[in-house]
């Protein structure tokens, strides 16, 4: 069986090879749907991690939480959906115009917990496990 390689730079995220990219109206609608699903996901899950698709820092946060026995819900943002999701995150957390959330963004118990630095700092000080237990993400 012979495999076919795709030259670097020809693949566009969110499309299949040989298909046209969505129109700007369709892309705007998809951004809005992605942004709305972030809010729903945060409200329905004990721990939610929002990050760019393939982001190594998002992976670090996820692995740390998994190591504690927490199975976080991970919302991976594609590049074309990033603007809509960031606008929704800013509205969700009440950020000012100057505040631009950096990925990964971690929500615990439906509230903004912070990013990678906050998660790591609370882990190092031993405060992360009690926070996760209080949110109902950890049972033991």
C-alpha positions in Angstrom: 0.0 0.0 0.0 1.4 3.3 -1.0 0.8 6.4 1.2 0.2 9.8 -0.2 1.9 12.8 1.4 0.5 16.2 1.6 3.0 19.1 1.0 3.5 21.4 4.0 1.1 24.4 3.9 -1.6 22.9 1.7 -3.9 21.8 4.5 -6.3 24.3 5.8 -7.7 23.6 9.3 -11.5 22.9 9.2 -11.6 21.9 5.6 -11.2 18.6 3.8 -8.8 18.3 0.9 -10.4 19.3 -2.3 -13.2 21.2 -0.7 -13.7 25.0 -0.7 -13.3 27.0 2.4 -16.6 28.3 4.0 -17.8 31.8 3.1 -17.3 34.6 5.5 -20.9 34.5 6.6 -20.6 30.8 7.3 -17.3 31.4 9.2 -18.9 34.1 11.3 -21.8 31.8 12.2 -19.4 29.0 13.1 -17.4 31.5 15.3 -20.6 32.5 17.1 -21.5 28.8 17.7 -18.1 28.0 19.0 -18.2 31.0 21.4 -21.7 30.1 22.6 -20.6 26.5 23.3 -17.7 27.7 25.5 -20.2 29.4 27.9 -22.4 26.3 28.0 -19.4 24.0 28.5 -18.0 26.1 31.4 -21.4 26.2 33.2 -22.0 22.4 32.8 -18.6 21.0 33.9 -16.5 21.2 37.1 -13.3 21.9 35.3 -12.9 23.3 31.8 -9.7 24.1 29.9 -10.0 26.3 26.9 -6.9 26.4 24.6 -5.6 26.5 21.1 -5.6 23.2 19.2 -2.2 21.6 19.6 -1.1 24.1 22.3 1.6 22.5 24.5 0.6 24.6 27.5 -2.9 23.3 27.3 -1.5 19.8 27.2 0.5 20.5 30.3 -2.5 21.8 32.3 -4.6 18.8 31.1 -1.9 16.3 32.1 -1.5 17.9 35.5 -5.2 17.7 36.2 -5.4 14.1 34.9 -2.5 13.3 37.3 -4.6 14.5 40.2 -7.5 12.3 39.0 -9.6 15.1 37.4 -10.9 14.5 33.9 -11.2 18.1 32.6 -13.3 19.1 29.7 -11.0 20.5 27.1 -12.3 23.0 24.5 -9.8 23.2 21.7 -10.1 26.4 19.6 -9.2 26.3 15.9 -7.4 29.3 14.5 -10.4 30.5 12.6 -12.6 30.4 15.7 -10.2 32.1 18.0 -11.5 35.6 17.7 -15.1 34.6 18.5 -14.0 32.5 21.4 -11.8 35.2 22.9 -14.6 37.7 22.7 -16.9 35.3 24.5 -14.3 34.6 27.1 -13.8 38.3 27.7 -17.5 38.7 28.1 -17.7 35.6 30.4 -15.0 36.8 32.7 -15.8 40.5 32.5 -12.4 41.5 31.1 -11.6 45.1 30.1 -10.7 46.1 26.6 -7.0 45.9 27.5 -7.3 42.4 29.1 -6.9 39.7 26.4 -7.1 36.2 27.8 -4.2 34.0 27.1 -4.6 30.3 26.4 -5.0 28.0 28.2 -7.8 29.5 30.3 -9.0 27.3 33.1 -12.4 27.4 34.7 -13.1 25.6 38.0 -16.7 25.3 39.3 -18.0 27.6 36.5 -15.7 30.5 37.5 -12.4 31.7 36.0 -9.5 30.0 37.9 -6.7 31.4 35.7 -4.1 30.2 33.3 -1.1 27.9 33.4 0.7 30.0 35.9 -2.1 30.0 38.4 -2.7 26.3 38.1 1.0 25.5 38.6 1.3 27.9 41.5 -1.6 26.4 43.4 -0.3 22.9 42.6 3.1 23.7 44.0 1.7 25.3 47.2 -0.7 22.4 47.7 -3.9 24.5 47.3 -5.0 22.9 44.0 -6.5 19.7 45.4 -8.8 21.5 47.9 -10.0 23.8 45.2 -10.8 20.9 43.0 -12.6 19.0 45.8 -14.7 22.1 46.6 -15.7 22.4 42.9 -16.8 18.7 42.9 -14.1 17.7 40.4 -12.3 15.4 42.8 -14.0 13.0 45.1 -11.2 11.5 47.2 
